[in-house]
Amino acid sequence: MPSFRWSAINSGGEVVHGLSDAADRASVVERLQRQGQIVLRAEPAGRRALADLLHIELVTRRGLDRAALAEVTNELATMLAAGQDLDRALRFVFENAQHAKVRAILGEVRDKVRGGSSLAAALAAEPRSFSRLYVGLVRAGEAGGTLPATLDRLAGLLERERSLKSSLRAALIYPAVLVIAAVGSIVLLLDYVLPQFAPIFEQAGAQLPASTRALIVLGQVVGAAMPWLLVLGLVAAVAVPRLLAVPALRLKLDRLLLRLPLVGRLLRETVAARLTRTLGTLLQNGVPLIPALAVVKDALGNLAASAAVEAASIEAKGGRGLARPLAEAELFPARTIHLLQLGEDAAQLAAMSLRAADIHDEQARLIVQRIVALLVPVITITMGLAVAGIVGSLLTAMLSLNDLAM
């Protein structure tokens, strides 16, 4: 009988690992589910050992992006809500997928379901496309017989996250374009336009004005340093991700970012929105608080916030609740703590968490609008002053030539 290595979240919210003998993978998953565990991974022991030996990923294909995942989830929820069985719903989504990558992943999921696997187990076999949160919610929906409603909530969760990220990126495009245009214009004037005046003054037997000479020297420095700056940028692009892969350094950076004056507030609102929406969605689908927090901490994208949630989870096991331990971390907005406390007091933690998520999403959008409203005039004025200084230096040089001719 083959052996399977597995990892799962137990009823205490801890990630546990093990090795089990079973006829197939579906039997392992079913056995763990009967024990009340949320299965994260279950795969043949031999294949895992080979992967560990080679230290490489056996599957290099990238997973579904947020937009494709939200579309697939929404279509699947619609088909199931219309009364279709799971096989027909998967076939419909598979046949209507626009991209080959989506069809390939859905085809594998459908084949596993047809082979007797649960939908959650089939999705868990594609970790690049379906996160622990996604798989956990689907498993809870299957166990409670509410899979269509669960998928509909998942689609809404994915769409809100995608909408928030899209709005943040769209709002920052204009300032980024302004910065690039400003830097490009200044470098062009310093490195190309100003040096054209040096030969003219040499032929006239005159000396450039001090301001023009200073700008020419600055342009030469910029031109000489540009290759080194490009090399430095490439080195940083390689080194920074490696440094951030070190947990201790990443933790310090994440904590520092959360405490910055304006950007830190935006990050706190964004992390709080992700925390409360993920927590509310899990609780709404029947996942207990402690296992839900184990999934939430991996969905935040900030190690400092994840550490705070993990510490709060330990306190919650002891009966202290969730809001007070989170408040002690001093990383989340006071609004988050207050609404979570209200939810705990009224036994409406899921509903209050989702309400808090909507508020934090809106606050994040308002902060981005304020940042953009502040950045655009600052960049425009700075660029205008720099260009005006360079043009003024050019005019001074040209007027000095006229004085020599007279």
Protein Blocks (a to p, Z undefined) as FASTA:
>chain_A
ZZdddddddfkopacddddddfblmlmmmmmmmnopacfbdcdfklmmmmmmnopafblc
dcddfklmmmmmmmmmmmmmnopafklmmmmmmmmpmbfklmmmmmmmmmmmmnopafkl
mmmmmmmlmcfklmmmmmmmmmnopmmmmmmmmmmmmmmmmmmmmmmmmmmmmmmmmmmm
mmmmmmmmmmmmmmmmmmmmmmnopacdfklmmmmmmmmmmmmmmmmmmmmmmmmmmmmm
mmmmpmklmmmmmmmmmmpmklmmmmmmmmmmmmmmmmmmmmmnopafklmmmmmmmmno
paklmmmmmmmmmmmmnonojmlmmmmnomacfklmmmmmmmmmnopmkmmmmmmmmmmm
mmmmmmmmmmmmmmmmmmmmmmmmmmmmmmmmmmmmmmmmmmmmZZ
